[in-house]
């Protein structure tokens, strides 16, 4: 079956058990599909946590999930990617203290290479609609 939407195809892969965040990354460019992964109980915990961040639902993450080495590694691996641009602004709010220090070179390189906008600010206004990345 051919699916015209890369985000839909990636979401279906995640729902079928895919755990590689680079394979499901197209999902993270669409907050509506990412929200599905944030709420589905049998999806990989890291994939679900990334979905929650993109969906502007960081409160779904527990402190244990925020401190998870697997989640930290997944976010780090997405630095400089389109999916990373959607995740990093929200990860900054829940990342363990000092997380960026060990990834400073990758973050700076991504900004210099125009693969990541520097210090993208988010509105503090309540979110009524998930933003498109």
C-alpha positions in Angstrom: 0.0 0.0 0.0 1.3 3.4 -1.0 0.9 6.2 1.6 1.3 9.7 0.2 2.3 11.2 3.6 5.7 10.4 5.0 4.4 11.4 8.5 1.5 9.0 8.2 3.8 6.2 7.0 6.3 6.8 9.8 3.5 6.9 12.4 2.2 3.6 11.2 5.7 2.1 11.5 5.9 3.4 15.1 2.5 1.9 15.9 3.8 -1.4 14.5 6.7 -1.4 16.8 9.5 0.6 15.1 11.9 2.0 17.7 14.5 3.7 15.5 13.8 7.4 15.9 15.4 8.2 12.6 12.9 5.9 10.8 9.9 7.5 12.5 11.3 11.0 12.4 8.9 12.2 9.7 6.2 11.8 12.4 7.9 14.4 14.5 7.4 17.1 11.8 3.6 16.8 12.2 2.4 17.5 15.7 -1.0 15.8 15.0 0.6 12.5 14.1 3.1 12.9 16.9 0.3 13.3 19.3 -1.0 9.9 18.4 2.3 8.4 19.5 2.3 10.4 22.7 -1.0 8.8 23.7 -0.8 5.2 22.4 0.2 3.0 25.3 2.0 0.2 23.4 4.4 2.5 21.4 8.1 2.6 22.3 8.6 4.8 25.3 11.2 7.0 23.7 9.1 7.4 20.5 6.1 8.3 22.7 8.1 10.8 24.7 9.4 12.5 21.6 5.8 12.6 20.3 4.7 14.3 23.5 7.4 16.9 23.1 6.5 17.7 19.5 2.8 17.8 20.4 3.5 20.5 23.0 2.6 18.0 25.8 5.8 17.9 27.9 3.7 17.4 31.0 3.0 13.9 29.9 6.6 13.0 30.6 7.5 11.8 34.1 10.7 12.9 35.7 12.1 9.3 35.1 11.4 9.7 31.4 13.0 13.1 31.2 16.1 11.6 32.9 16.2 8.5 30.7 19.5 8.0 29.0 17.7 6.5 26.1 15.6 9.6 25.6 18.6 11.8 26.0 20.5 9.8 23.4 17.5 9.9 21.0 17.3 13.7 21.3 21.0 14.1 20.8 20.9 12.0 17.7 18.3 14.3 16.2 20.3 17.5 16.6 20.6 19.2 13.2 17.7 17.3 11.7 14.2 18.6 10.8 12.7 16.4 13.5 15.3 17.8 16.0 14.2 21.4 15.1 10.7 20.4 16.3 11.9 18.6 19.4 14.7 20.6 20.8 12.8 23.8 21.8 10.5 21.6 24.0 13.3 19.4 25.2 15.0 22.5 26.6 12.1 22.8 29.1 12.4 19.3 30.5 16.0 18.1 29.8 18.1 17.2 32.8 20.2 20.1 34.1 23.4 20.4 32.1 22.2 18.2 29.3 23.3 20.6 26.6 26.9 20.8 27.9 27.8 17.4 26.5 26.2 18.3 23.2 27.4 21.8 22.8 29.6 21.1 19.8 26.8 19.4 17.9 24.3 22.2 18.8 26.7 24.9 17.7 27.6 23.1 14.4 23.9 22.6 13.6 23.3 26.3 14.1 26.3 27.3 12.0 25.3 24.9 9.2 21.7 26.3 9.3 20.3 23.0 10.4 18.9 24.3 13.6 17.7 27.8 14.3 19.5 29.5 17.2 17.5 29.9 20.4 14.1 29.6 18.8 11.7 31.1 21.2 8.2 29.8 21.8 5.3 31.9 22.7 4.3 31.7 26.4 0.6 32.0 25.4 -1.6 28.9 25.9 -1.4 26.5 22.9 -4.7 26.2 21.2 -3.3 24.6 18.1 -0.1 22.6 17.7 2.5 24.4 15.7 3.8 23.0 12.4 7.5 22.5 12.4 
